[in-house]
Amino acid sequence: MKLKKEFSDFYKAIRISSETNALREKRRVLQEDIESKLPDILKKHDISITKSDIKMIDQGSYKYNTTIIDDVVDRDVAVIIPLDITKNDDPRKIKGYLRDSINIASRTVYIKEPCVRASYYENEREWLHIDLPLYARYDEKLYLARGKETSSNFSWENADPVGLNDYLCEKINGNAQLRRIICYIKKWRNEKYSSTENDHEIPPSIGLTLLACDCFSALSTDDSDDDLRSLQKTMKSILNKFSIKKDQNGEIISASLNCYLPVSPYTDVFIKMKESKTHMITFYKRFSKAVANLTSAVQLESEHDAGEYVQKVLGPVFIVPAKEAVAAAAQNRREHSFGD
């Protein structure tokens, strides 16, 4: 099977397989601050909750065990509180109270449109941020607090973070090859968008994860997983979901890809990217190039040559095996050499 060892080594190199002590400690202290300070802050604004009312659950890649190593570790932890959203109809204020409960010198805390972010720095470089989407539990439903601090566009959006967790865990847990494929695709994204600063230009992780689950092709050879062919077929199936338009010269003038949350609010996860035509065109072109390179890798006999094409997709952490002739010659010398 082609590049079996190389894919195995690559997966071990990029994956955060378990929560490190540092991440566990940051999350623990953050939760303690929220539980101890948020009730008092809310009480000043005539909102009564207790410490035990506050629920915090992991979301995103840590929950699905698909986190990969990156320059900045990204973690999502939902904060759920009981709240009458008819009396407290401005989610920006409630997000401000959450921010105030964790705003200390060792963190940089600010409000984003879908969450409150706590960032951590070492030597003036960010190494971790924990996003805290805030949900109100009201009338047996959950509502996500949306809106930046000063934005005129804000709302309580009906949402189901627990249902999304359950949906993806059911798909991924027990399917080791799918979990690897998701990690490979996320690594492709990180490589190709490493210099992009605008979040709306970057395909969201949840979108790539959902698409990988929907388009996954399980492939094996001789009772062993064939990750190269599985990755190529999965990404090709995702590529086929794009709708593109070309002008009379064959140039792509628009590209679109729909991917909806499987639970409330059932929104298109690429909606922010679609605010700019160029973002989706760039996404399509980069993804198309990755599929072309993987297709070449599948078709080539040489492991070395195939590995070079895979490296173009996944980056330099993927190690290209030595040329077969060189490797064979080296082995031959070892077998026929005699020590003193």
C-alpha positions in Angstrom: 0.0 0.0 0.0 1.4 3.3 -1.1 2.9 5.7 1.5 1.4 3.8 4.5 4.3 4.6 6.8 4.6 8.2 5.7 0.9 8.8 6.4 1.2 7.1 9.8 4.2 9.2 10.8 2.5 12.3 9.5 -0.6 11.8 11.5 1.4 11.2 14.7 3.3 14.4 14.0 0.3 16.7 13.5 -2.3 15.4 15.9 -2.9 16.6 19.5 -4.1 13.2 20.7 -5.0 14.3 24.2 -5.5 17.4 26.3 -2.1 18.6 27.5 -1.7 19.7 31.2 -1.3 23.3 30.1 -4.6 23.3 28.2 -6.4 21.4 30.9 -5.2 23.9 33.5 -6.2 27.0 31.5 -9.6 25.6 31.0 -10.0 24.7 34.7 -9.0 28.2 35.9 -11.2 29.9 33.3 -14.2 27.8 34.4 -13.5 28.6 38.0 -13.4 32.4 37.3 -16.7 32.2 35.4 -18.4 30.2 38.1 -17.2 32.4 40.9 -17.5 35.8 39.3 -20.3 35.8 36.7 -23.2 35.3 39.2 -22.2 38.4 41.2 -21.7 40.5 38.0 -25.2 39.4 36.8 -26.7 40.1 40.2 -25.7 43.7 39.8 -27.9 43.8 36.7 -30.9 42.1 38.4 -30.1 38.7 36.8 -30.1 35.9 39.4 -28.2 32.7 38.7 -26.1 30.4 40.9 -22.7 28.7 40.3 -24.4 25.4 39.8 -26.7 26.9 37.1 -23.6 27.5 34.8 -22.9 24.6 32.5 -19.7 24.5 30.4 -19.2 21.9 27.6 -16.5 21.3 25.1 -17.3 22.0 21.4 -15.3 21.7 18.2 -12.3 19.6 17.5 -11.4 18.8 21.1 -14.8 17.2 21.5 -14.4 15.2 18.3 -10.7 14.5 18.9 -9.6 16.0 15.6 -7.4 18.8 16.9 -4.1 19.3 15.1 -1.0 21.1 16.0 -0.9 24.7 14.9 0.9 28.0 15.8 -2.1 29.0 17.9 -4.1 26.3 19.6 -7.8 27.0 19.2 -10.3 25.6 21.7 -14.1 26.1 22.0 -16.0 25.8 25.3 -19.7 26.6 25.4 -21.0 28.6 28.4 -24.7 27.9 29.1 -26.7 29.9 31.6 -30.5 30.1 32.4 -31.7 33.5 31.1 -35.0 35.0 30.1 -34.1 36.5 26.7 -37.4 38.4 26.5 -36.3 40.5 29.5 -32.7 40.5 28.4 -33.0 40.9 24.7 -29.6 42.4 24.1 -27.0 39.6 24.0 -24.2 42.1 23.7 -24.7 43.1 27.3 -24.7 39.6 28.5 -21.5 38.8 26.6 -20.0 41.9 28.2 -20.7 40.5 31.6 -19.1 37.2 30.6 -16.0 39.1 29.4 -15.8 41.1 32.7 -15.8 37.8 34.7 -12.6 36.6 33.0 -10.8 39.8 32.2 -7.6 39.6 34.1 -4.0 40.6 33.3 -2.8 37.1 32.3 -5.5 37.0 29.5 -6.4 39.2 26.6 -10.2 39.1 26.4 -12.5 40.6 23.8 -15.9 40.1 22.3 -16.2 38.5 18.8 -19.5 38.1 16.9 -20.2 34.6 17.9 -18.3 34.4 21.2 -16.0 35.9 23.9 -12.4 35.1 23.3 -9.7 34.6 25.9 -6.2 34.7 24.4 -3.0 33.7 26.0 0.5 35.0 25.1 4.1 34.0 25.8 7.0 36.3 24.8 4.4 38.5 23.0 3.2 35.7 20.8 -0.3 34.2 21.1 -0.1 30.4 21.6 -3.7 29.7 22.7 -7.1 31.1 22.5 -10.3 29.7 24.1 -13.5 30.8 22.5 -16.5 30.9 24.8 -19.8 31.0 22.9 -22.5 32.1 25.3 -25.9 30.3 25.3 -29.0 31.3 27.1 -31.3 28.4 28.2 -34.8 29.7 27.9 -38.2 27.9 27.5 -36.3 24.5 27.2 -34.3 25.8 24.2 -30.8 27.2 23.8 -30.0 30.5 22.2 -26.6 31.7 21.1 -25.6 35.3 21.9 -24.6 36.8 18.5 -23.1 40.3 17.9 -20.0 42.3 18.5 -19.9 44.7 21.4 -20.8 47.8 19.4 -22.4 46.3 16.4 -26.0 47.2 15.5 -26.5 43.6 14.2 -27.2 41.3 17.2 -29.6 38.6 18.1 -30.3 35.5 20.3 -30.1 32.7 17.7 -31.8 29.4 18.4 -29.0 26.8 18.5 -28.2 23.2 19.5 -24.6 22.7 20.5 -25.3 19.5 22.3 -27.1 18.1 19.2 -24.2 19.0 17.0 -21.7 17.3 19.3 -23.8 14.2 19.3 -24.2 14.2 15.5 -20.5 14.5 14.8 -19.4 12.2 17.6 -21.7 9.5 16.2 -20.0 9.9 12.8 -16.4 10.1 13.9 -16.1 8.0 17.1 -15.1 4.5 16.1 -14.0 5.5 12.6 -10.3 6.0 12.9 -9.8 6.5 9.1 -12.4 9.3 9.0 -10.8 11.0 12.0 -7.4 11.0 10.2 -8.9 12.3 6.9 -10.5 15.2 8.8 -7.1 16.0 10.3 -5.4 15.8 6.9 -7.9 18.2 5.4 -7.6 20.6 8.3 -3.8 20.5 7.9 -4.2 21.3 4.2 -6.3 24.3 5.2 -3.7 25.5 7.7 -0.9 25.2 5.1 -2.7 27.0 2.3 -4.1 29.8 4.5 -1.2 30.3 6.8 -0.7 33.9 5.8 -4.4 34.8 5.8 -5.4 37.2 8.6 -9.1 37.7 7.8 -11.1 34.8 9.4 -13.8 35.1 6.7 -11.4 34.2 4.0 -10.6 30.8 5.6 -12.9 27.8 5.3 -14.2 27.1 8.8 -13.2 23.9 10.5 -16.8 22.9 11.2 -17.5 23.1 7.4 -14.6 21.0 6.5 -15.5 18.5 9.2 -19.1 18.2 8.1 -18.1 17.9 4.4 -15.5 15.2 5.2 -18.2 13.2 7.1 -20.7 13.5 4.2 -18.2 12.7 1.5 -15.9 10.2 3.3 -14.7 7.2 1.2 -13.4 4.4 3.4 -10.7 2.6 1.5 -8.3 -0.2 2.4 -5.8 -2.5 0.7 -5.0 -6.0 2.1 -7.0 -5.3 5.2 -5.1 -2.1 6.0 -6.4 1.4 5.6 -5.3 3.2 2.4 -5.2 6.8 3.6 -3.9 8.2 0.3 -6.7 6.9 -1.8 -9.3 7.7 0.9 -8.1 11.3 1.1 -8.1 11.7 -2.6 -11.6 10.3 -3.1 -13.0 12.2 -0.1 -11.6 15.5 -1.3 -12.6 14.9 -4.9 -16.2 14.3 -3.7 -16.1 17.5 -1.7 -14.8 19.3 -4.8 -17.7 18.0 -6.9 -20.1 19.7 -4.5 -18.9 23.2 -5.7 -21.0 25.0 -8.3 -18.8 27.2 -10.5 -19.3 29.6 -13.4 -16.8 30.6 -16.0 -16.7 33.4 -18.5 -16.2 33.0 -22.2 -12.4 32.8 -21.7 -12.8 29.9 -19.3 -11.9 32.0 -16.3 -13.8 31.2 -13.1 -16.0 34.1 -12.2 -18.0 32.6 -9.3 -17.8 29.5 -7.0 -20.2 28.4 -4.4 -20.4 25.6 -1.9 -23.3 24.9 0.5 -22.9 23.1 3.8 -25.7 23.4 6.4 -25.6 22.6 10.1 -27.4 19.4 10.7 -29.1 20.9 13.8 -30.7 24.2 14.7 -30.2 26.9 13.3 -29.5 24.9 10.1 -27.4 27.7 8.7 -24.9 27.5 5.9 -21.5 27.4 7.6 -19.8 29.1 4.6 -22.2 32.1 4.7 -19.4 34.5 5.9 -17.0 33.3 3.1 -19.8 33.9 0.6 -19.9 37.6 1.4 -16.9 37.9 -1.0 -16.9 36.1 -4.4 -13.1 36.0 -4.3 -13.0 34.1 -1.1 -14.9 31.2 -2.6 -13.1 31.3 -5.9 -9.8 31.1 -4.0 -11.1 28.2 -1.9 -12.2 26.3 -5.0 -8.9 26.8 -6.9 -6.8 25.8 -3.9 -9.0 22.7 -3.2 -9.0 21.8 -6.9 -5.2 21.9 -7.0 -5.0 19.7 -3.9 -7.2 17.1 -5.6 -5.1 17.2 -8.8 -1.9 16.6 -6.8 -3.5 13.8 -4.8 -4.8 12.2 -8.0 -1.2 12.3 -9.5 0.1 10.7 -6.3 -2.5 7.9 -6.6 -1.6 7.2 -10.2 2.2 7.2 -9.8 4.1 3.9 -9.2 7.1 5.5 -7.5 6.6 6.1 -3.7 9.1 8.9 -3.8 7.3 10.7 -6.7 3.9 10.1 -5.1 5.2 11.5 -1.8 6.3 14.7 -3.5 2.8 15.4 -4.7 1.3 14.6 -1.3 3.8 17.0 0.3 2.5 19.8 -2.0 -0.9 19.3 -0.4 0.0 18.6 3.3 3.2 20.6 3.7 6.7 19.8 4.7 5.8 17.8 7.8 4.8 15.0 5.4 8.1 13.3 4.8 8.8 12.2 1.2 10.4 8.7 1.1 13.8 8.3 -0.6 14.0 7.4 -4.2 13.7 3.7 -4.6 16.9 3.2 -6.6 18.9 5.2 -4.0 17.3 3.4 -1.1 17.9 0.0 -2.7 21.6 0.8 -3.4 22.0 1.9 0.2 20.5 -1.3 1.4 22.7 -3.3 -0.9 25.8 -1.6 0.5 24.7 -2.4 4.0 24.1 -6.0 3.2 27.5 -6.4 1.5 29.7 -4.3 3.8 31.9 -5.9 6.4 33.2 -4.2 9.5 36.8 -4.3 10.8 
